[in-house]
Amino acid sequence: MTTRLGIEQQRLADITIVRLKGRIEVEEGVDALRDYLNNLVKDGHIRLVLDMKDVTRLDSAGIGVLAARYLTTARRGGAIKLLHLTERTAHLMEITKLSSVFEIFDDENEAVRSFAAAAGAT
Amino acid sequence: MTDQPVDVSRRILLVDDDRALRHALASLLVEAGHLVETAGDGPEALTKLEAGPFDIVLLDIGLPSMSGLEVLARTRALAVPPLVVMMTADDTPETLLEAVRRQAYRYLRKPFAPRAIVDVINEVGAPGAVLSIEVVSASPEWLEIIAPCTFEIAERLHSFIMHLEATLPEAVRESVAQAFRELLTNAIEWGGKLDPNRKVRISCVRARRMLLYRISDPGEGFDIERLRHAAISNPADDPIRHLLVREEQGLRPGGFGLAMTRSLVDELIFNEARNEVMFIKYLE
């Protein structure tokens, strides 16, 4: 079986915006996303914004990858922030209580600026 | 956008009596790198199938002279049966269930976006790897099947459930399909150990005011008190504590399935051993 998850990356100074397109489910995109995020973190990119606008399906395995990489980046002093959640994805974040863990944004500039705000606060 | 590479080119037989649609879909699939032959009716399709082989058949149900369901049944007698994706505007439960009984691989409701056909082709596995689903009951009110413990089966069944519950409001349908997939994935992965020789038994009962799904797996069950690696064991103020346990135990990231499912349906009930689970969604 092939995965159809599309991943596109954009750098803004030390912030990386990762645009995801397709399904993030067990056997279908989860491994690709996990490996991609692992490589980013390994290369020192720990301030990440994940644009979820075009994520068509997300299951518990996909949510698990997001949450696990959240932990990984937080341990290194970074963060993963979520952008443009669909109604369905926002609902899943709500019922898993991860909406209280991730910072979630509807505006890309605001998501990017939030890293500076967090740095200024510390 | 860096899509994962698509599998090697597939040999596809496209069967539809609509000449314009046949031409449009064939062009799209050829452009996507596949080898495509076409047929306009059942007898022509069978002739080409016998001369085959084909990896995938895209098969309209409403064909002249011989129904697509009959062609589907005949493909099962081939030495290496191709994967058959049914395409039709007739999405009544009876038609869908007959397609399931005859081992259709997927089901595409017309009209569909042209890209959908390419996506389905990209998703499917190799024909020889496709396992059979045993249909115990296929009435619209009571579907009962026995299926091997593989992720591929979970994907196939998820697709059918989404079509079977097509009359439900979208949000309800998505919740039911997601709950079903999460529980089925658990049953297949943990109960069946992803062993295609082991089977899960699935019942979907549709009453006037509720949907009831029951999944029985071949495992020994589990002790809910020992599910420290699952989100349902987390304290209310720490929704990701279980991830630390999963790291210690070397488990893949996850563990949110039961917590999610509990919120997606109205009732979630396990048997004593917890190798059978039932969920209910009440209908307004």
Interface residues (C-beta under 8 A of the other chain):
Chain A: M1 T2 T3 R4 L5 G6 I7 E8 R19 K21 G22 V26 E27 E28 A32 R34 D59 S60 A61 I63 G64 V65 A67 A68 R69 Y70 L71 R88 L92 I95 T96 K97 L98 S100 V101
Chain B: M1 T2 D3 Q4 P5 V6 D7 D119 N122 E123 V124 G125 F151 E152 E155 E174 Q178 R181 E182 T185 E189 A231 A236 P239 I240 L243 L244 R246 E247 R252 P253 G254 G255 F256 G257 A259 M260 S263 L264
